[in-house]
Amino acid sequence: MNEYAITFTARERAELLPIERDTSPLQPDEVAGRTIASLISTGTELNAGFLADSFPRRTGYAAVFRVEEVGTQVSGFRRGDIAYCMGPHQSFQRVSESSAILVPQGLSPYEAVFARLMGVSMSTLTTTTARPPQRVLVTGLGIVGHLAARIFQICGYEVIGCDPSEKRREIARNAGIAAVYPHVPVEELAGTVALVLECSGNEEAALYGCKVVCKRGEVVLVGTPWRRYTDHTAFELTHAIFHHYAVVRSGWEWELPLHPQDFRTNSIFGNQEAAMRWLAEGKISVKELYTPASPMECQKVYQSLLHGDWDTLTAVFDWGQVS
């Protein structure tokens, strides 16, 4: 059977190309199987891949697959199980048992993949000094910011969202985020926000975040600053940090260890497993956040996401359409 992977072959060019499958014997701790679904991480894949300068490059880091092969020392998976991994957009996955999570029965694979992007802001959730019911501001309501707003809301925080896109604001309101604005209402919120999750990568949002936090409030830079958006200066930012007593830090999710360690708060896989449990329990619904797509239409999908023509926040590739 042929195997395929979505590959960026030139700037703004995505293709589904044949690849060679690793046919070497499975390591004792490995599991492998055919991909069911993979999720597009819109911001990263567009900016670091689709719009990159060097090619070719593979893409994707959230996949669900059906376990078909099990290593001799694997104890947590059986053939036929549905498993999640941080795998690429390709028709076959092969990972160590410690790099996979069993998908709960009844949870759609097309929804289980969202545990990956929920985990991005959960690193901040587990490290922030802000505690419920304090006020949290999320700037940027793309897929990562939207999920962050939903996660912090179900954990008991008062959540406010901001995004210039009316479509994104409407999606957030429909998902239960009542307070959404096109821009940060600086005067209204000044001194009242315990935590700003800056998910847009826009330096103006970070600046305004520093102006609305309470003393010792945090501004966590979750969104990658891919490029410059404004003419704001470093002086404006440092002035706001100093005079508003703001704590500004990176929201880099890999601050946490991959797996639980003594004296460390949570882990990457621990957070993703919790995210999947919340999805399975219905605490967060993602049905309205994505549109399924065939990997064979990857060029159309990435172009539509790039230009804002996609109806939802992201796409999930259905690998059952590839043979």
C-alpha positions in Angstrom: 0.0 0.0 0.0 1.3 3.5 -0.9 2.1 5.9 1.9 1.7 9.7 1.5 2.7 12.9 3.4 1.6 16.5 2.9 4.7 18.4 1.9 5.4 22.1 1.3 7.3 22.1 -1.9 7.6 25.8 -2.5 6.3 29.0 -1.0 2.5 28.8 -0.8 2.6 25.3 -2.4 1.4 22.2 -0.6 1.3 18.8 -2.2 0.4 15.3 -1.2 3.4 13.3 -2.1 4.3 9.6 -1.9 6.8 8.6 0.8 8.6 5.4 1.7 7.4 3.6 4.8 9.8 2.5 7.4 9.6 -1.2 7.1 12.2 -2.1 9.7 11.0 -4.3 12.6 9.2 -2.4 15.3 11.2 -1.5 18.4 10.0 -3.2 21.6 8.4 0.0 22.9 6.8 1.2 19.6 3.3 1.3 18.2 2.3 1.9 14.6 -0.7 2.2 12.4 -2.6 4.0 9.7 -3.6 7.7 10.3 -7.2 8.5 10.7 -7.1 12.3 11.2 -4.5 15.1 11.5 -5.1 18.6 12.6 -3.7 21.8 11.1 -2.0 24.2 13.6 -2.9 27.2 11.5 -0.4 29.8 12.7 2.7 27.7 12.9 2.1 25.7 9.7 1.3 28.8 7.6 4.1 31.0 8.9 6.8 28.5 9.5 6.0 26.2 6.6 3.6 27.4 3.9 5.3 30.9 3.8 8.9 29.7 4.6 12.0 30.2 2.4 13.4 26.7 2.2 11.8 23.6 0.8 10.8 20.8 0.7 9.5 20.4 4.3 7.0 18.1 5.9 4.4 19.6 8.2 1.9 18.8 11.0 2.2 17.7 14.6 -1.2 16.4 15.7 -2.5 13.0 14.5 -4.8 10.1 15.6 -4.2 6.6 14.2 -5.5 3.1 14.5 -3.0 0.8 16.2 -2.0 -2.0 13.9 1.4 -3.1 15.2 2.5 -3.3 18.8 6.0 -3.8 20.1 6.8 -6.7 22.4 7.2 -4.6 25.5 4.1 -2.4 25.0 1.5 -2.8 27.7 -0.8 0.2 27.2 -2.0 -0.5 23.7 -3.6 -3.3 21.7 -4.2 -3.8 18.0 -7.4 -1.9 17.1 -7.0 0.8 19.7 -7.3 4.4 18.6 -4.2 6.5 19.6 -3.1 10.1 19.5 0.4 11.3 18.9 2.2 14.5 17.9 2.7 13.1 14.4 2.8 14.8 11.0 0.3 15.0 8.2 1.0 11.6 6.7 -0.8 8.3 6.2 1.1 6.3 8.7 2.3 6.9 12.3 5.0 5.1 14.2 5.9 6.3 17.7 7.1 5.0 21.1 4.4 4.0 23.6 5.4 6.9 25.8 4.7 9.3 22.9 1.1 8.2 22.4 -2.2 8.6 24.3 -5.1 6.2 24.2 -8.2 8.0 22.8 -11.2 7.4 25.1 -14.0 5.3 23.7 -16.7 7.4 22.2 -14.5 10.4 21.4 -14.2 11.1 17.7 -10.7 11.0 16.3 -11.4 14.3 14.5 -12.0 15.9 17.9 -9.3 14.0 19.8 -6.6 15.7 17.8 -7.5 19.1 19.4 -5.9 17.9 22.6 -2.6 19.0 20.9 -3.5 22.6 20.6 -5.4 22.7 23.9 -2.1 21.8 25.4 -0.4 25.0 24.2 -2.2 27.3 26.6 -2.4 24.6 29.3 1.3 25.1 29.9 0.4 28.6 31.0 -2.6 27.3 33.0 -0.3 25.2 35.1 2.4 27.8 35.6 0.5 31.1 36.1 0.2 32.8 39.4 -3.4 33.9 38.5 -6.1 31.9 40.2 -9.9 31.6 39.7 -12.1 33.6 39.7 -9.6 36.3 38.6 -10.0 38.0 35.2 -8.1 36.7 32.2 -7.7 38.5 28.8 -7.1 36.5 25.7 -5.8 38.5 22.7 -6.1 36.7 19.4 -9.0 34.2 18.9 -7.5 32.0 16.3 -7.6 28.3 17.1 -5.0 28.5 19.9 -6.5 31.6 21.5 -10.0 30.3 21.2 -9.2 27.1 22.9 -7.3 29.0 25.6 -10.4 31.2 26.3 -12.6 28.1 26.6 -10.1 26.3 28.9 -9.6 29.1 31.3 -13.4 29.7 31.4 -14.2 26.1 32.4 -11.5 26.4 35.0 -13.4 29.2 36.7 -11.7 32.4 35.4 -13.6 35.4 34.1 -12.5 35.4 30.5 -12.5 38.3 28.0 -11.5 37.8 24.4 -10.2 40.2 21.7 -9.8 39.8 18.0 -10.2 42.2 15.1 -12.0 39.5 13.0 -15.8 39.6 13.4 -15.9 35.9 12.3 -13.6 34.9 15.1 -15.5 36.9 17.6 -18.8 35.4 16.5 -17.3 31.9 16.8 -16.2 32.7 20.3 -19.6 34.1 21.3 -21.3 31.1 19.9 -19.0 28.9 22.1 -20.0 30.8 25.2 -17.3 33.5 25.5 -19.7 36.4 26.1 -17.2 39.3 26.5 -15.4 39.7 23.2 -14.0 42.9 21.7 -12.4 43.9 18.4 -9.6 45.6 20.3 -8.3 45.7 23.9 -10.5 48.2 25.8 -7.6 49.6 27.7 -9.4 52.3 29.7 -12.2 49.9 30.7 -9.9 47.1 31.8 -7.0 49.1 33.2 -5.6 47.5 36.4 -8.2 44.7 36.5 -6.6 41.8 34.6 -4.6 39.1 36.4 -3.4 37.3 33.3 -3.1 38.3 29.7 -2.7 35.4 27.2 -1.3 37.1 24.1 -2.1 34.6 21.3 -1.9 36.8 18.3 1.8 37.5 18.0 1.0 41.2 17.6 3.2 43.5 19.5 0.4 46.0 20.0 -1.7 43.4 21.8 1.3 42.7 24.1 1.7 46.4 24.8 -2.0 46.9 25.6 -1.9 43.8 27.8 0.8 45.4 29.9 -1.5 48.4 30.3 -4.5 46.5 31.7 -2.9 44.1 34.1 -3.1 44.6 37.8 0.1 45.0 39.8 2.2 41.9 39.4 -0.2 40.7 36.8 1.2 38.4 34.0 1.4 39.0 30.3 2.3 35.6 28.7 3.4 35.6 25.1 1.7 32.4 23.7 1.5 33.5 20.1 4.8 33.6 18.1 5.7 37.1 16.9 6.3 36.0 13.3 6.7 39.6 11.9 6.3 43.2 12.9 2.8 44.6 12.7 3.0 48.1 14.0 5.3 51.1 14.6 5.2 50.8 18.4 8.6 51.2 20.0 10.4 49.2 22.7 10.2 52.3 24.9 6.4 52.1 24.9 6.5 48.5 25.9 9.2 49.0 28.7 7.3 52.1 29.9 4.1 50.1 30.3 5.9 47.2 32.0 7.6 49.4 34.5 4.7 51.6 35.4 2.1 48.9 35.5 4.3 46.5 37.4 3.7 43.8 34.8 5.4 40.5 34.6 6.0 39.6 31.0 7.2 36.1 30.0 7.2 33.6 27.2 4.3 31.2 26.9 6.6 28.6 25.3 4.7 25.4 26.0 7.9 23.3 26.2 8.7 24.9 29.6 7.1 21.8 31.0 8.7 18.3 30.8 7.3 15.8 28.4 6.2 13.5 31.2 5.7 14.0 35.0 8.8 14.6 37.1 9.3 15.0 40.8 8.9 18.6 42.0 7.6 19.8 38.6 4.0 21.0 37.9 2.4 18.9 35.3 3.8 17.9 31.9 3.2 18.1 28.2 1.6 14.7 27.8 -0.2 15.1 31.2 -1.9 18.2 30.0 -2.8 16.7 26.6 -4.3 13.7 28.3 -6.4 16.0 30.5 -7.5 17.9 27.4 -8.6 14.7 25.8 -10.5 13.8 28.9 -12.3 17.1 28.9 -13.2 16.6 25.2 -14.5 13.1 26.0 -16.6 14.4 28.9 -18.1 17.2 26.8 -16.6 20.0 28.9 -15.3 21.5 25.7 -16.9 21.0 22.3 -14.8 21.6 19.1 -17.4 20.4 16.5 -17.9 24.0 15.2 -14.2 24.9 15.1 -13.0 22.8 12.2 -14.0 21.6 8.7 -12.9 18.1 7.6 -10.9 18.0 4.4 -9.2 15.5 2.1 -5.4 15.5 2.2 -5.6 15.5 -1.6 -7.0 19.0 -1.4 -4.2 20.3 0.9 -3.2 23.2 -1.4 -6.8 24.5 -1.4 -7.0 24.2 2.3 -3.8 26.0 3.1 -4.6 28.8 0.6 -8.0 29.3 2.1 -6.7 29.4 5.7 -4.0 31.9 4.6 -6.4 34.3 3.0 -9.2 33.9 5.6 -11.6 32.2 3.3 -12.0 29.1 5.4 -15.3 28.9 7.2 -14.0 27.7 10.5 -10.8 28.2 12.5 -8.9 25.2 11.1 -9.2 22.0 9.2 -8.8 18.3 10.1 -7.5 16.1 7.3 -9.5 12.8 6.8 -6.9 10.2 5.9 -9.6 7.7 5.1 -9.9 9.5 1.8 -6.4 8.5 0.8 -5.6 5.1 -0.5 
